[in-house]
Amino acid sequence: QHFTGEKSWSNRIDFASIGNTKGAALAQLIKRKGISPEHVVAVGDHHNDISMLKLVGMGVAMANADDSLKGHAKMITRRNNDDDHGVA
């Protein structure tokens, strides 16, 4: 009742306090910095990144991201996160 779990890859789950997501943490940070979410880019590859992609103006999914995450992205990289230049 105090924790939630989000898949962070096919064989991993991230556990955190309820409401503590990557998107919630990013929202707090950009608010403190005075940045509008529309001016932020976030990059992710699995379920635990969906909250970030939904928050920002430009949500980017890695090429090898889970299909459920890709549906929330505005852009998908050509390379995957196993490549040293995947985000670039």
TIMIVEX-656846 format. One record per atom (N, C-alpha, C): atom name; residue in three letters; x, z, y; residue number from 1. Coordinates in Angstrom, 1 decimal. Last residue first. Layout:
BEGIN
at | aa | u | w | v | i
CA | ALA | X | Z | Y | NUM $
...
//
This chain:
BEGIN
at | aa | u | w | v | i
N | ALA | 22.5 | -29.4 | 10.5 | 88 $
CA | ALA | 23.0 | -30.3 | 11.5 | 88 $
C | ALA | 22.4 | -31.7 | 11.2 | 88 $
N | VAL | 21.6 | -28.3 | 8.1 | 87 $
CA | VAL | 20.8 | -28.1 | 9.4 | 87 $
C | VAL | 21.2 | -29.1 | 10.4 | 87 $
N | GLY | 23.6 | -29.2 | 6.3 | 86 $
CA | GLY | 22.2 | -29.4 | 6.1 | 86 $
C | GLY | 21.3 | -29.3 | 7.3 | 86 $
N | HIS | 26.3 | -29.1 | 6.0 | 85 $
CA | HIS | 25.8 | -29.7 | 7.3 | 85 $
C | HIS | 24.3 | -29.9 | 7.2 | 85 $
N | ASP | 26.8 | -28.1 | 3.5 | 84 $
CA | ASP | 27.4 | -27.4 | 4.7 | 84 $
C | ASP | 26.8 | -27.9 | 6.0 | 84 $
N | ASP | 24.1 | -28.0 | 1.4 | 83 $
CA | ASP | 25.0 | -28.9 | 2.0 | 83 $
C | ASP | 25.5 | -28.1 | 3.3 | 83 $
N | ASP | 22.0 | -26.5 | 0.5 | 82 $
CA | ASP | 23.2 | -26.4 | -0.3 | 82 $
C | ASP | 24.4 | -27.2 | 0.3 | 82 $
N | ASN | 19.8 | -27.2 | 2.0 | 81 $
CA | ASN | 20.6 | -26.0 | 2.5 | 81 $
C | ASN | 21.8 | -25.7 | 1.6 | 81 $
N | ASN | 19.8 | -30.8 | 2.3 | 80 $
CA | ASN | 19.3 | -29.5 | 1.9 | 80 $
C | ASN | 20.2 | -28.4 | 2.3 | 80 $
N | ARG | 19.0 | -33.4 | 4.7 | 79 $
CA | ARG | 19.9 | -32.8 | 3.7 | 79 $
C | ARG | 19.3 | -31.4 | 3.3 | 79 $
N | ARG | 17.1 | -34.1 | 6.5 | 78 $
CA | ARG | 17.5 | -35.1 | 5.5 | 78 $
C | ARG | 18.3 | -34.5 | 4.3 | 78 $
N | THR | 14.5 | -31.7 | 7.3 | 77 $
CA | THR | 15.9 | -32.2 | 7.3 | 77 $
C | THR | 16.1 | -33.3 | 6.3 | 77 $
N | ILE | 11.4 | -32.3 | 8.8 | 76 $
CA | ILE | 12.1 | -31.9 | 7.5 | 76 $
C | ILE | 13.5 | -32.5 | 7.6 | 76 $
N | MET | 9.1 | -30.9 | 11.2 | 75 $
CA | MET | 10.2 | -31.8 | 10.9 | 75 $
C | MET | 10.9 | -31.3 | 9.6 | 75 $
N | LYS | 7.2 | -29.2 | 11.4 | 74 $
CA | LYS | 7.0 | -30.4 | 12.2 | 74 $
C | LYS | 8.0 | -31.4 | 11.8 | 74 $
N | ALA | 5.8 | -27.3 | 8.6 | 73 $
CA | ALA | 6.9 | -27.8 | 9.4 | 73 $
C | ALA | 6.6 | -29.0 | 10.2 | 73 $
N | HIS | 4.0 | -26.6 | 6.8 | 72 $
CA | HIS | 4.0 | -25.9 | 8.0 | 72 $
C | HIS | 5.0 | -26.4 | 9.0 | 72 $
N | GLY | 4.6 | -28.0 | 4.5 | 71 $
CA | GLY | 3.3 | -28.2 | 5.1 | 71 $
C | GLY | 3.1 | -27.5 | 6.5 | 71 $
N | LYS | 6.9 | -26.9 | 3.6 | 70 $
CA | LYS | 7.0 | -28.2 | 4.3 | 70 $
C | LYS | 5.7 | -28.5 | 5.0 | 70 $
N | LEU | 6.0 | -24.6 | 2.2 | 69 $
CA | LEU | 6.6 | -24.5 | 3.5 | 69 $
C | LEU | 6.6 | -25.8 | 4.3 | 69 $
N | SER | 5.1 | -25.8 | -0.1 | 68 $
CA | SER | 4.1 | -25.0 | 0.7 | 68 $
C | SER | 4.7 | -24.7 | 2.1 | 68 $
N | ASP | 7.4 | -26.9 | -1.2 | 67 $
CA | ASP | 6.4 | -27.8 | -0.6 | 67 $
C | ASP | 5.4 | -27.0 | 0.2 | 67 $
N | ASP | 10.5 | -25.4 | -0.4 | 66 $
CA | ASP | 9.3 | -25.3 | -1.2 | 66 $
C | ASP | 8.2 | -26.2 | -0.5 | 66 $
N | ALA | 13.2 | -27.5 | 0.6 | 65 $
CA | ALA | 12.3 | -26.4 | 0.8 | 65 $
C | ALA | 11.1 | -26.5 | -0.1 | 65 $
N | ASN | 15.2 | -29.4 | 0.7 | 64 $
CA | ASN | 14.9 | -28.8 | -0.6 | 64 $
C | ASN | 13.9 | -27.6 | -0.5 | 64 $
N | ALA | 15.3 | -30.0 | 3.4 | 63 $
CA | ALA | 14.9 | -31.0 | 2.5 | 63 $
C | ALA | 14.5 | -30.5 | 1.1 | 63 $
N | MET | 13.9 | -27.3 | 5.4 | 62 $
CA | MET | 15.0 | -27.9 | 4.7 | 62 $
C | MET | 14.5 | -28.9 | 3.7 | 62 $
N | ALA | 11.8 | -27.6 | 8.2 | 61 $
CA | ALA | 11.9 | -27.3 | 6.8 | 61 $
C | ALA | 13.2 | -28.0 | 6.2 | 61 $
N | VAL | 11.2 | -26.3 | 11.4 | 60 $
CA | VAL | 11.9 | -27.3 | 10.6 | 60 $
C | VAL | 12.1 | -26.8 | 9.1 | 60 $
N | GLY | 9.1 | -26.1 | 14.1 | 59 $
CA | GLY | 9.4 | -25.6 | 12.8 | 59 $
C | GLY | 10.0 | -26.6 | 11.9 | 59 $
N | MET | 9.0 | -25.8 | 17.3 | 58 $
CA | MET | 9.6 | -26.8 | 16.4 | 58 $
C | MET | 10.0 | -26.1 | 15.1 | 58 $
N | GLY | 7.7 | -23.6 | 18.5 | 57 $
CA | GLY | 7.4 | -24.9 | 18.9 | 57 $
C | GLY | 7.9 | -26.0 | 18.0 | 57 $
N | VAL | 6.8 | -20.9 | 16.2 | 56 $
CA | VAL | 7.6 | -21.6 | 17.1 | 56 $
C | VAL | 7.1 | -23.0 | 17.4 | 56 $
N | LEU | 5.1 | -19.8 | 14.2 | 55 $
CA | LEU | 5.2 | -19.2 | 15.5 | 55 $
C | LEU | 5.8 | -20.2 | 16.6 | 55 $
N | LYS | 5.3 | -21.1 | 11.8 | 54 $
CA | LYS | 4.0 | -21.1 | 12.5 | 54 $
C | LYS | 4.1 | -20.6 | 13.9 | 54 $
N | LEU | 7.9 | -20.5 | 11.1 | 53 $
CA | LEU | 7.6 | -21.9 | 11.5 | 53 $
C | LEU | 6.3 | -22.0 | 12.2 | 53 $
N | MET | 7.7 | -17.7 | 10.6 | 52 $
CA | MET | 8.5 | -18.2 | 11.7 | 52 $
C | MET | 8.1 | -19.6 | 12.1 | 52 $
N | SER | 6.0 | -17.7 | 8.4 | 51 $
CA | SER | 5.6 | -17.0 | 9.6 | 51 $
C | SER | 6.4 | -17.4 | 10.8 | 51 $
N | ILE | 7.6 | -19.1 | 6.5 | 50 $
CA | ILE | 6.4 | -19.7 | 7.0 | 50 $
C | ILE | 6.0 | -19.0 | 8.3 | 50 $
N | ASP | 9.7 | -17.8 | 5.2 | 49 $
CA | ASP | 10.0 | -18.4 | 6.5 | 49 $
C | ASP | 8.7 | -19.0 | 7.1 | 49 $
N | ASN | 8.9 | -17.0 | 2.7 | 48 $
CA | ASN | 9.2 | -16.0 | 3.6 | 48 $
C | ASN | 9.6 | -16.5 | 5.0 | 48 $
N | HIS | 8.7 | -19.5 | 1.2 | 47 $
CA | HIS | 7.5 | -18.8 | 1.7 | 47 $
C | HIS | 7.8 | -17.8 | 2.8 | 47 $
N | HIS | 11.6 | -21.5 | 2.4 | 46 $
CA | HIS | 10.7 | -20.9 | 1.4 | 46 $
C | HIS | 9.6 | -20.1 | 2.1 | 46 $
N | ASP | 13.3 | -22.5 | 4.4 | 45 $
CA | ASP | 13.3 | -23.2 | 3.1 | 45 $
C | ASP | 12.3 | -22.6 | 2.1 | 45 $
N | GLY | 13.7 | -23.1 | 8.0 | 44 $
CA | GLY | 13.4 | -22.3 | 6.8 | 44 $
C | GLY | 13.4 | -23.2 | 5.5 | 44 $
N | VAL | 14.3 | -22.7 | 11.4 | 43 $
CA | VAL | 14.5 | -23.5 | 10.2 | 43 $
C | VAL | 14.3 | -22.6 | 9.0 | 43 $
N | ALA | 12.9 | -23.0 | 14.6 | 42 $
CA | ALA | 13.2 | -22.1 | 13.5 | 42 $
C | ALA | 13.3 | -23.0 | 12.3 | 42 $
N | VAL | 13.2 | -23.1 | 18.1 | 41 $
CA | VAL | 13.3 | -23.9 | 16.9 | 41 $
C | VAL | 13.6 | -22.9 | 15.8 | 41 $
N | VAL | 11.2 | -22.6 | 21.1 | 40 $
CA | VAL | 12.1 | -22.1 | 20.0 | 40 $
C | VAL | 12.0 | -23.0 | 18.8 | 40 $
N | HIS | 9.4 | -23.0 | 23.0 | 39 $
CA | HIS | 10.7 | -23.4 | 23.3 | 39 $
C | HIS | 11.7 | -23.0 | 22.2 | 39 $
N | GLU | 7.1 | -21.8 | 22.2 | 38 $
CA | GLU | 7.1 | -23.2 | 22.3 | 38 $
C | GLU | 8.5 | -23.8 | 22.5 | 38 $
N | PRO | 7.5 | -19.0 | 22.7 | 37 $
CA | PRO | 7.6 | -19.6 | 21.4 | 37 $
C | PRO | 7.7 | -21.1 | 21.3 | 37 $
N | SER | 9.5 | -18.4 | 25.7 | 36 $
CA | SER | 8.2 | -18.8 | 25.1 | 36 $
C | SER | 8.4 | -19.4 | 23.7 | 36 $
N | ILE | 11.5 | -15.7 | 26.4 | 35 $
CA | ILE | 11.4 | -17.1 | 25.9 | 35 $
C | ILE | 10.0 | -17.3 | 25.3 | 35 $
N | GLY | 12.4 | -13.1 | 27.0 | 34 $
CA | GLY | 11.6 | -13.9 | 28.0 | 34 $
C | GLY | 11.4 | -15.4 | 27.6 | 34 $
N | LYS | 13.6 | -11.5 | 25.2 | 33 $
CA | LYS | 14.4 | -12.4 | 26.0 | 33 $
C | LYS | 13.7 | -13.3 | 27.0 | 33 $
N | ARG | 11.4 | -10.2 | 24.2 | 32 $
CA | ARG | 12.4 | -9.4 | 24.9 | 32 $
C | ARG | 13.3 | -10.3 | 25.8 | 32 $
N | LYS | 10.3 | -12.4 | 22.9 | 31 $
CA | LYS | 9.5 | -11.7 | 23.9 | 31 $
C | LYS | 10.5 | -10.9 | 24.8 | 31 $
N | ILE | 12.1 | -13.0 | 20.9 | 30 $
CA | ILE | 12.0 | -13.9 | 22.0 | 30 $
C | ILE | 11.1 | -13.4 | 23.2 | 30 $
N | LEU | 11.9 | -10.6 | 19.3 | 29 $
CA | LEU | 13.1 | -11.0 | 20.0 | 29 $
C | LEU | 12.9 | -11.9 | 21.1 | 29 $
N | GLN | 9.2 | -10.6 | 18.4 | 28 $
CA | GLN | 9.7 | -9.5 | 19.2 | 28 $
C | GLN | 11.0 | -9.9 | 20.0 | 28 $
N | ALA | 9.3 | -13.0 | 17.0 | 27 $
CA | ALA | 8.3 | -12.9 | 18.1 | 27 $
C | ALA | 8.8 | -11.7 | 19.0 | 27 $
N | LEU | 11.0 | -12.4 | 14.9 | 26 $
CA | LEU | 11.4 | -13.4 | 15.9 | 26 $
C | LEU | 10.5 | -13.3 | 17.1 | 26 $
N | ALA | 9.5 | -10.4 | 13.6 | 25 $
CA | ALA | 10.8 | -10.1 | 14.2 | 25 $
C | ALA | 11.2 | -11.1 | 15.2 | 25 $
N | ALA | 7.4 | -12.1 | 12.8 | 24 $
CA | ALA | 7.1 | -10.9 | 13.6 | 24 $
C | ALA | 8.4 | -10.5 | 14.3 | 24 $
N | GLY | 8.7 | -13.9 | 11.1 | 23 $
CA | GLY | 8.0 | -14.4 | 12.3 | 23 $
C | GLY | 7.7 | -13.2 | 13.3 | 23 $
N | LYS | 9.6 | -12.3 | 9.1 | 22 $
CA | LYS | 10.6 | -13.0 | 9.9 | 22 $
C | LYS | 9.9 | -13.5 | 11.2 | 22 $
N | THR | 7.7 | -9.2 | 9.0 | 21 $
CA | THR | 8.0 | -10.6 | 8.6 | 21 $
C | THR | 9.1 | -11.2 | 9.5 | 21 $
N | ASN | 6.0 | -6.6 | 8.6 | 20 $
CA | ASN | 7.4 | -6.8 | 8.9 | 20 $
C | ASN | 7.8 | -8.2 | 8.3 | 20 $
N | GLY | 3.5 | -6.1 | 7.6 | 19 $
CA | GLY | 3.6 | -6.6 | 9.0 | 19 $
C | GLY | 5.1 | -6.9 | 9.4 | 19 $
N | ILE | 4.6 | -3.6 | 5.5 | 18 $
CA | ILE | 3.5 | -4.4 | 5.8 | 18 $
C | ILE | 3.6 | -4.8 | 7.3 | 18 $
N | SER | 8.1 | -3.6 | 4.8 | 17 $
CA | SER | 6.9 | -2.9 | 5.3 | 17 $
C | SER | 5.9 | -3.9 | 5.7 | 17 $
N | ALA | 9.2 | -5.8 | 2.2 | 16 $
CA | ALA | 9.3 | -5.2 | 3.5 | 16 $
C | ALA | 8.1 | -4.4 | 3.8 | 16 $
N | PHE | 10.9 | -7.7 | -0.2 | 15 $
CA | PHE | 10.0 | -6.7 | 0.1 | 15 $
C | PHE | 10.3 | -6.1 | 1.4 | 15 $
N | ASP | 11.3 | -11.0 | -1.4 | 14 $
CA | ASP | 11.7 | -10.1 | -0.3 | 14 $
C | ASP | 10.6 | -9.0 | -0.1 | 14 $
N | ILE | 12.1 | -12.2 | -4.5 | 13 $
CA | ILE | 11.0 | -11.8 | -3.6 | 13 $
C | ILE | 11.6 | -10.8 | -2.6 | 13 $
N | ARG | 13.3 | -15.0 | -6.5 | 12 $
CA | ARG | 13.5 | -13.9 | -5.6 | 12 $
C | ARG | 12.2 | -13.5 | -4.8 | 12 $
N | ASN | 13.2 | -17.5 | -7.7 | 11 $
CA | ASN | 13.4 | -16.3 | -8.6 | 11 $
C | ASN | 13.7 | -15.0 | -7.7 | 11 $
N | SER | 12.7 | -19.4 | -5.8 | 10 $
CA | SER | 11.9 | -19.4 | -7.0 | 10 $
C | SER | 12.1 | -18.2 | -7.9 | 10 $
N | TRP | 12.7 | -17.4 | -2.8 | 9 $
CA | TRP | 13.1 | -18.5 | -3.6 | 9 $
C | TRP | 12.4 | -18.5 | -4.9 | 9 $
N | SER | 11.2 | -15.6 | -1.6 | 8 $
CA | SER | 12.3 | -16.1 | -0.8 | 8 $
C | SER | 13.0 | -17.2 | -1.5 | 8 $
N | LYS | 7.9 | -14.5 | -1.5 | 7 $
CA | LYS | 8.9 | -15.3 | -2.2 | 7 $
C | LYS | 9.9 | -15.8 | -1.3 | 7 $
N | GLU | 7.2 | -11.3 | -0.3 | 6 $
CA | GLU | 7.1 | -12.7 | 0.0 | 6 $
C | GLU | 8.2 | -13.4 | -0.8 | 6 $
N | GLY | 5.3 | -8.3 | -0.4 | 5 $
CA | GLY | 6.4 | -9.1 | -0.9 | 5 $
C | GLY | 6.2 | -10.6 | -0.6 | 5 $
N | THR | 4.9 | -5.2 | 1.3 | 4 $
CA | THR | 4.4 | -6.5 | 0.9 | 4 $
C | THR | 5.6 | -7.3 | 0.4 | 4 $
N | PHE | 4.0 | -1.7 | 1.3 | 3 $
CA | PHE | 5.0 | -2.8 | 1.3 | 3 $
C | PHE | 4.3 | -4.1 | 1.0 | 3 $
N | HIS | 2.2 | 0.3 | 1.1 | 2 $
CA | HIS | 3.0 | 0.3 | 2.3 | 2 $
C | HIS | 4.0 | -0.9 | 2.4 | 2 $
N | GLN | 0.8 | 0.0 | -1.2 | 1 $
CA | GLN | 0.0 | 0.0 | 0.0 | 1 $
C | GLN | 0.8 | 0.0 | 1.3 | 1 $
//
